[in-house]
Amino acid sequence: MQPEPFDLNDIQHEPSDEQLAGLMQSVAAEAKHRAEVAQAALMQRLREEIVAANVIRIPA
């Protein structure tokens, strides 16, 4: 079932609690996804930096 669209700027017709809950769920899911992507990118960069640092090191 497709939720009924609404305009958050329309003060004459405010969204229902269900519509706001759905919007908040969507925003939370998108934020979680973006955080996971950012964390994966950070971890990959850290791994690459560690490898590069180990290659540069010259044993004494």
BELVEN-V269606 format. One record per pair of residues at least 4 apart in sequence whose ideal C-beta (glycine too) atoms are under 7 Angstrom apart, sorted by sequence separation. I is the first residue (numbers start at 0). J is the second residue. If there is no record, write none. Layout:
# BELVEN-V269606
i->I j->J
i->I j->J
This chain:
# BELVEN-V269606
i->14 j->18
i->16 j->20
i->17 j->21
i->18 j->22
i->19 j->23
i->20 j->24
i->21 j->25
i->22 j->26
i->23 j->27
i->24 j->28
i->25 j->29
i->26 j->30
i->27 j->31
i->28 j->32
i->29 j->33
i->30 j->34
i->31 j->35
i->32 j->36
i->33 j->37
i->34 j->38
i->35 j->39
i->36 j->40
i->37 j->41
i->38 j->42
i->39 j->43
i->40 j->44
i->41 j->45
i->42 j->46
i->43 j->47
i->44 j->48
i->45 j->49
i->46 j->50
i->47 j->51
i->48 j->52
i->49 j->53
i->50 j->54
i->51 j->55
i->52 j->56
i->14 j->19
i->7 j->14
i->5 j->14
i->5 j->18
i->2 j->18
i->2 j->21
